[in-house]
Amino acid sequence: MLKSIILEITADKKARNIEPTHATFKEVYSIAISKGLSVAEVRNGLNELYLAGEIEVGDTLNDKYIIVL
């Protein structure tokens, strides 16, 4: 579910020509929480995706970015 949320954010930004197109933690959290996931579920899910090598995570000026590999 989290992977689809990240892809949804990325696709929306590409469609609206917003750069950079990566998702941020804030964006993922807000959508995931609105879909009924808890903060712990979001954090654990992102950690699992990162450890499995399915997402890339890095620092931005004010947040962290997430890219699906």
N, CA, C and O atoms as a GROMACS GRO file, in nm:
protein
  276
    1MET      N    1   0.082  -0.120   0.000
    1MET     CA    2   0.000   0.000   0.000
    1MET      C    3   0.087   0.126   0.000
    1MET      O    4   0.056   0.222  -0.070
    2LEU      N    5   0.195   0.126   0.078
    2LEU     CA    6   0.280   0.244   0.084
    2LEU      C    7   0.349   0.270  -0.050
    2LEU      O    8   0.365   0.384  -0.092
    3LYS      N    9   0.388   0.162  -0.115
    3LYS     CA   10   0.453   0.178  -0.246
    3LYS      C   11   0.357   0.243  -0.345
    3LYS      O   12   0.398   0.328  -0.425
    4SER      N   13   0.231   0.204  -0.341
    4SER     CA   14   0.132   0.264  -0.431
    4SER      C   15   0.107   0.411  -0.396
    4SER      O   16   0.081   0.492  -0.485
    5ILE      N   17   0.114   0.445  -0.269
    5ILE     CA   18   0.098   0.585  -0.228
    5ILE      C   19   0.213   0.669  -0.282
    5ILE      O   20   0.191   0.779  -0.333
    6ILE      N   21   0.335   0.617  -0.272
    6ILE     CA   22   0.452   0.689  -0.322
    6ILE      C   23   0.442   0.708  -0.474
    6ILE      O   24   0.469   0.816  -0.526
    7LEU      N   25   0.401   0.602  -0.544
    7LEU     CA   26   0.386   0.610  -0.689
    7LEU      C   27   0.275   0.709  -0.728
    7LEU      O   28   0.286   0.780  -0.827
    8GLU      N   29   0.169   0.712  -0.649
    8GLU     CA   30   0.057   0.805  -0.673
    8GLU      C   31   0.104   0.950  -0.660
    8GLU      O   32   0.070   1.034  -0.743
    9ILE      N   33   0.182   0.978  -0.557
    9ILE     CA   34   0.234   1.114  -0.535
    9ILE      C   35   0.325   1.153  -0.651
    9ILE      O   36   0.315   1.264  -0.704
   10THR      N   37   0.413   1.063  -0.690
   10THR     CA   38   0.507   1.089  -0.800
   10THR      C   39   0.432   1.114  -0.931
   10THR      O   40   0.464   1.207  -1.004
   11ALA      N   41   0.333   1.030  -0.961
   11ALA     CA   42   0.256   1.045  -1.084
   11ALA      C   43   0.180   1.177  -1.086
   11ALA      O   44   0.172   1.243  -1.190
   12ASP      N   45   0.124   1.216  -0.972
   12ASP     CA   46   0.050   1.342  -0.963
   12ASP      C   47   0.143   1.460  -0.989
   12ASP      O   48   0.106   1.553  -1.061
   13LYS      N   49   0.262   1.456  -0.931
   13LYS     CA   50   0.356   1.566  -0.952
   13LYS      C   51   0.402   1.572  -1.098
   13LYS      O   52   0.416   1.681  -1.154
   14LYS      N   53   0.425   1.456  -1.159
   14LYS     CA   54   0.465   1.454  -1.300
   14LYS      C   55   0.354   1.509  -1.388
   14LYS      O   56   0.380   1.584  -1.483
   15ALA      N   57   0.230   1.472  -1.358
   15ALA     CA   58   0.116   1.518  -1.437
   15ALA      C   59   0.097   1.669  -1.428
   15ALA      O   60   0.053   1.733  -1.523
   16ARG      N   61   0.132   1.725  -1.312
   16ARG     CA   62   0.117   1.869  -1.292
   16ARG      C   63   0.246   1.947  -1.317
   16ARG      O   64   0.255   2.066  -1.288
   17ASN      N   65   0.349   1.877  -1.370
   17ASN     CA   66   0.479   1.937  -1.401
   17ASN      C   67   0.542   2.004  -1.279
   17ASN      O   68   0.597   2.114  -1.289
   18ILE      N   69   0.534   1.937  -1.165
   18ILE     CA   70   0.596   1.987  -1.042
   18ILE      C   71   0.730   1.916  -1.025
   18ILE      O   72   0.736   1.793  -1.028
   19GLU      N   73   0.835   1.993  -1.007
   19GLU     CA   74   0.969   1.939  -0.984
   19GLU      C   75   1.013   1.975  -0.843
   19GLU      O   76   0.982   2.085  -0.798
   20PRO      N   77   1.083   1.892  -0.774
   20PRO     CA   78   1.116   1.755  -0.807
   20PRO      C   79   0.994   1.665  -0.788
   20PRO      O   80   0.902   1.698  -0.714
   21THR      N   81   0.995   1.552  -0.855
   21THR     CA   82   0.877   1.465  -0.855
   21THR      C   83   0.877   1.362  -0.742
   21THR      O   84   0.781   1.286  -0.729
   22HIS      N   85   0.982   1.359  -0.661
   22HIS     CA   86   0.985   1.258  -0.555
   22HIS      C   87   0.880   1.287  -0.447
   22HIS      O   88   0.833   1.400  -0.432
   23ALA      N   89   0.846   1.183  -0.372
   23ALA     CA   90   0.755   1.198  -0.259
   23ALA      C   91   0.836   1.233  -0.135
   23ALA      O   92   0.952   1.194  -0.123
   24THR      N   93   0.776   1.307  -0.043
   24THR     CA   94   0.842   1.336   0.084
   24THR      C   95   0.773   1.258   0.195
   24THR      O   96   0.660   1.211   0.178
   25PHE      N   97   0.841   1.245   0.308
   25PHE     CA   98   0.782   1.174   0.421
   25PHE      C   99   0.650   1.237   0.462
   25PHE      O  100   0.554   1.166   0.490
   26LYS      N  101   0.645   1.370   0.465
   26LYS     CA  102   0.522   1.438   0.506
   26LYS      C  103   0.405   1.401   0.416
   26LYS      O  104   0.294   1.374   0.464
   27GLU      N  105   0.429   1.399   0.286
   27GLU     CA  106   0.323   1.366   0.190
   27GLU      C  107   0.277   1.222   0.207
   27GLU      O  108   0.157   1.194   0.207
   28VAL      N  109   0.372   1.130   0.222
   28VAL     CA  110   0.337   0.988   0.240
   28VAL      C  111   0.259   0.970   0.369
   28VAL      O  112   0.156   0.902   0.371
   29TYR      N  113   0.308   1.030   0.479
   29TYR     CA  114   0.239   1.018   0.607
   29TYR      C  115   0.097   1.070   0.600
   29TYR      O  116   0.004   1.004   0.646
   30SER      N  117   0.078   1.188   0.542
   30SER     CA  118  -0.056   1.247   0.541
   30SER      C  119  -0.155   1.162   0.462
   30SER      O  120  -0.269   1.145   0.505
   31ILE      N  121  -0.113   1.108   0.348
   31ILE     CA  122  -0.204   1.024   0.270
   31ILE      C  123  -0.228   0.890   0.340
   31ILE      O  124  -0.342   0.842   0.344
   32ALA      N  125  -0.123   0.830   0.395
   32ALA     CA  126  -0.137   0.702   0.462
   32ALA      C  127  -0.227   0.713   0.586
   32ALA      O  128  -0.310   0.625   0.610
   33ILE      N  129  -0.212   0.819   0.661
   33ILE     CA  130  -0.295   0.839   0.780
   33ILE      C  131  -0.440   0.859   0.738
   33ILE      O  132  -0.531   0.807   0.803
   34SER      N  133  -0.463   0.933   0.630
   34SER     CA  134  -0.600   0.954   0.583
   34SER      C  135  -0.664   0.825   0.532
   34SER      O  136  -0.787   0.814   0.528
   35LYS      N  137  -0.581   0.727   0.493
   35LYS     CA  138  -0.632   0.598   0.448
   35LYS      C  139  -0.642   0.497   0.562
   35LYS      O  140  -0.670   0.380   0.538
   36GLY      N  141  -0.618   0.541   0.685
   36GLY     CA  142  -0.641   0.456   0.801
   36GLY      C  143  -0.520   0.384   0.858
   36GLY      O  144  -0.536   0.301   0.947
   37LEU      N  145  -0.402   0.412   0.810
   37LEU     CA  146  -0.282   0.350   0.865
   37LEU      C  147  -0.234   0.430   0.987
   37LEU      O  148  -0.254   0.551   0.994
   38SER      N  149  -0.172   0.362   1.081
   38SER     CA  150  -0.117   0.431   1.197
   38SER      C  151   0.025   0.479   1.164
   38SER      O  152   0.085   0.434   1.067
   39VAL      N  153   0.076   0.568   1.246
   39VAL     CA  154   0.211   0.620   1.227
   39VAL      C  155   0.313   0.506   1.234
   39VAL      O  156   0.407   0.502   1.156
   40ALA      N  157   0.293   0.415   1.328
   40ALA     CA  158   0.385   0.301   1.343
   40ALA      C  159   0.382   0.211   1.220
   40ALA      O  160   0.487   0.162   1.176
   41GLU      N  161   0.264   0.188   1.163
   41GLU     CA  162   0.253   0.106   1.043
   41GLU      C  163   0.323   0.171   0.924
   41GLU      O  164   0.387   0.103   0.844
   42VAL      N  165   0.312   0.302   0.913
   42VAL     CA  166   0.377   0.374   0.804
   42VAL      C  167   0.528   0.364   0.820
   42VAL      O  168   0.599   0.332   0.725
   43ARG      N  169   0.577   0.392   0.938
   43ARG     CA  170   0.722   0.388   0.964
   43ARG      C  171   0.777   0.247   0.940
   43ARG      O  172   0.879   0.231   0.873
   44ASN      N  173   0.711   0.147   0.994
   44ASN     CA  174   0.757   0.008   0.975
   44ASN      C  175   0.751  -0.033   0.828
   44ASN      O  176   0.841  -0.100   0.779
   45GLY      N  177   0.645   0.006   0.760
   45GLY     CA  178   0.632  -0.028   0.618
   45GLY      C  179   0.740   0.035   0.533
   45GLY      O  180   0.794  -0.030   0.443
   46LEU      N  181   0.772   0.162   0.561
   46LEU     CA  182   0.879   0.229   0.487
   46LEU      C  183   1.015   0.165   0.516
   46LEU      O  184   1.098   0.150   0.427
   47ASN      N  185   1.036   0.127   0.642
   47ASN     CA  186   1.161   0.060   0.678
   47ASN      C  187   1.175  -0.072   0.605
   47ASN      O  188   1.283  -0.105   0.556
   48GLU      N  189   1.067  -0.149   0.596
   48GLU     CA  190   1.069  -0.277   0.526
   48GLU      C  191   1.099  -0.258   0.377
   48GLU      O  192   1.179  -0.332   0.319
   49LEU      N  193   1.036  -0.158   0.315
   49LEU     CA  194   1.061  -0.130   0.173
   49LEU      C  195   1.206  -0.088   0.150
   49LEU      O  196   1.267  -0.126   0.051
   50TYR      N  197   1.261  -0.009   0.243
   50TYR     CA  198   1.399   0.035   0.231
   50TYR      C  199   1.496  -0.083   0.244
   50TYR      O  200   1.589  -0.097   0.165
   51LEU      N  201   1.473  -0.167   0.344
   51LEU     CA  202   1.561  -0.282   0.365
   51LEU      C  203   1.552  -0.383   0.251
   51LEU      O  204   1.650  -0.452   0.223
   52ALA      N  205   1.437  -0.391   0.185
   52ALA     CA  206   1.419  -0.481   0.072
   52ALA      C  207   1.478  -0.421  -0.057
   52ALA      O  208   1.482  -0.488  -0.160
   53GLY      N  209   1.523  -0.296  -0.050
   53GLY     CA  210   1.581  -0.231  -0.168
   53GLY      C  211   1.480  -0.183  -0.269
   53GLY      O  212   1.513  -0.162  -0.385
   54GLU      N  213   1.354  -0.164  -0.225
   54GLU     CA  214   1.248  -0.122  -0.316
   54GLU      C  215   1.233   0.029  -0.326
   54GLU      O  216   1.176   0.080  -0.422
   55ILE      N  217   1.285   0.102  -0.225
   55ILE     CA  218   1.279   0.248  -0.227
   55ILE      C  219   1.415   0.305  -0.193
   55ILE      O  220   1.498   0.241  -0.128
   56GLU      N  221   1.437   0.428  -0.238
   56GLU     CA  222   1.556   0.504  -0.202
   56GLU      C  223   1.510   0.620  -0.114
   56GLU      O  224   1.409   0.683  -0.143
   57VAL      N  225   1.584   0.647  -0.008
   57VAL     CA  226   1.549   0.754   0.084
   57VAL      C  227   1.672   0.844   0.100
   57VAL      O  228   1.785   0.796   0.109
   58GLY      N  229   1.648   0.974   0.103
   58GLY     CA  230   1.758   1.068   0.122
   58GLY      C  231   1.707   1.198   0.182
   58GLY      O  232   1.587   1.216   0.202
   59ASP      N  233   1.800   1.286   0.212
   59ASP     CA  234   1.767   1.413   0.276
   59ASP      C  235   1.733   1.521   0.176
   59ASP      O  236   1.793   1.531   0.069
   60THR      N  237   1.635   1.603   0.213
   60THR     CA  238   1.608   1.728   0.143
   60THR      C  239   1.640   1.839   0.242
   60THR      O  240   1.690   1.812   0.351
   61LEU      N  241   1.611   1.961   0.207
   61LEU     CA  242   1.640   2.072   0.297
   61LEU      C  243   1.556   2.064   0.425
   61LEU      O  244   1.608   2.088   0.534
   62ASN      N  245   1.428   2.029   0.413
   62ASN     CA  246   1.338   2.029   0.528
   62ASN      C  247   1.278   1.894   0.562
   62ASN      O  248   1.206   1.883   0.662
   63ASP      N  249   1.304   1.791   0.484
   63ASP     CA  250   1.236   1.664   0.502
   63ASP      C  251   1.325   1.554   0.445
   63ASP      O  252   1.445   1.573   0.428
   64LYS      N  253   1.267   1.440   0.416
   64LYS     CA  254   1.337   1.331   0.348
   64LYS      C  255   1.258   1.297   0.223
   64LYS      O  256   1.135   1.304   0.222
   65TYR      N  257   1.329   1.259   0.116
   65TYR     CA  258   1.261   1.220  -0.008
   65TYR      C  259   1.256   1.069  -0.017
   65TYR      O  260   1.338   0.998   0.041
   66ILE      N  261   1.157   1.020  -0.092
   66ILE     CA  262   1.140   0.876  -0.116
   66ILE      C  263   1.118   0.856  -0.264
   66ILE      O  264   1.033   0.920  -0.325
   67ILE      N  265   1.196   0.765  -0.323
   67ILE     CA  266   1.183   0.730  -0.465
   67ILE      C  267   1.168   0.579  -0.475
   67ILE      O  268   1.243   0.505  -0.412
   68VAL      N  269   1.072   0.533  -0.553
   68VAL     CA  270   1.055   0.391  -0.578
   68VAL      C  271   1.158   0.350  -0.683
   68VAL      O  272   1.168   0.414  -0.788
   69LEU      N  273   1.232   0.245  -0.655
   69LEU     CA  274   1.334   0.197  -0.750
   69LEU      C  275   1.277   0.101  -0.849
   69LEU      O  276   1.349   0.051  -0.936
   0.00000   0.00000   0.00000
